[in-house]
Amino acid sequence: MATPQHEVTSATPASTSPTAIRVALLGCGVVGTEVVRLLTTQRDDLTARIGATPELVGIAVQNLETERDPIIDRSLLTTDAEELVTRADIVVEVMGGLDTAGPLLHRAISHGAAVVTANKELLAKQGADLHNAADAAGVDLYFEAAVAGAIPLIRPVRESLAGDRIDRILGIVNGTTNYVLDQMTKTGANFDDVVAEAQRLGYAEADPTADVGGHDAAAKAAILASLAFHTHVTASDVSCEGITGITAEDVKWSKETGHVIKLLAIAERIKNNGTEAVSVRVHPALVPNSHPLANVDGAFNAVFIEAQAAGPLMFYGQGAGGAPTASAVVGDLVSAARHRVLGGTGPQRSSYAEIPILPAGEVRTHFQLRLRVADEPGVLAQVSQQLAEQQVSIETVRQILDQRPLDERAAESETPTAELVVTTHEASEAALAQTVEALEGLDVVTKIISILRVEGA
């Protein structure tokens, strides 16, 4: 039986070598404007690199009357994005979202256009459909800017390490949360005050939920895990916890124990009952001061990759911002345009492995618990017993005086209290949850102040 053929209307016939590559831009916000700037100011160099001139044929926007940077040629603006994508060789999408961007990119692919996108949410939720459509149509789908902005990360994982086996990815992939935690560490300020300052400086959106809630990082973790482990991973597969519960007191005690708190995206291969599984998660964690990620400050991003042959690798740089993101977008555009000129496409999606996703409760790591307890003999023994019954082993324990004001302590408990800082050996999330439930039932435990995972040890 003959193999079904996918009918594709090619924007540029493969048999000809074009003198110009027609580029359609979807979105003209901060990133879109910087893409136009690079295409305009670097036109001659880009032409030499590609072998044809990248010609911007239209910019799809929602409102034609919006005030824009002078670099934008207003004659290129259109609100008819559906028509625009049908007359381009390459469609660049920097508009974001799902409902509009997804159908437009499918329409572009069906008309034979290559696609360059910075849309992490779309890739994390609908990436498989887009990859399948691009593979069937024989066109490129590039997305370097979707994870870690200007940092070359997607291409090294997808291409440079294609001959290796990646075991683990540990990364700071959200600049907003790294800035917030870094400022809390340096100034001792509380979470709400630092977020407000980040909004004033432009590091955080007016609604920072996607960032501080961990959802932005989770989308990026899904993309990286899919590439690294050749397995289809979606955003819904990622266990996600943000930084909204981190207090100034947590940050203070992280210093005392030789750590710094970071929001980490973690993707790793795990042996589970004799078989291999993949764990993908995002959560705040205590990172030892000796680890390279501990020194990533401000709004910078960094990703630490552990590969069997290459060993440990670290990628560091600007993870967001108009110009850095546009750099990654235009880099993808150049690659796709070269393929238009010379023929062929870049690497296709690889999901042959289909390794199962490990349930969140079975993931194992180290934990640090801070407990407020009655300051009396036998308390540590009772706490230790509860951990032992759940097969959670204690690595270190430290008792400190309750340093709160006297009136605050009296309002909570009539008996003197102290704090215990307990660090565990590796234990499962499920065992830790059962331990916490057991500890909450002890009369000598006044409060479980915080629970933080320890990563990178």
Buried (B, 14 or more C-beta within 10 A) or exposed (E): EEEEEEEBEBBBEEEEEBEBBBBBBBBBBBBBBBBBBBBEEBBEEBBEBBBBBBBBBBBBBEEEEEEBEEEBEEEBBBEEBEEBBBEBBBBBBBBBEEEBBBEBBBBBBBBBBBBBBBBBBBBBBBBBEBBBBBBBBBBBBBBBBBBBBBBBBBBBBBEEBEEBEBBBBBBBBBBBBBBBBBBBBEEEBBBEBBBEBBBEEEBBBEEBEBBBBBBBBBBBBBBBBBBBBBBBBBBEBBBBBBBBEBEBBBBEBBEEBEBBBBBBBBBBBBEBEEEEBBBBBBBBBBBBEEBBBBEBBEBBBBBBBBBEEBEEBEBBBBBBBBBBBBBBBBBBBBBBBBBBBEEEBBEBBBBEEEBEBBBBEBBBBBBBBBBBBBBEEEBBEBBBEBBEEBEBEBBEBEBEEBEBEEEEBEEEBEEEBBBBBBBBEEBBBBBBEBBBEBBEEBEBBBBBBBBBBBBBB
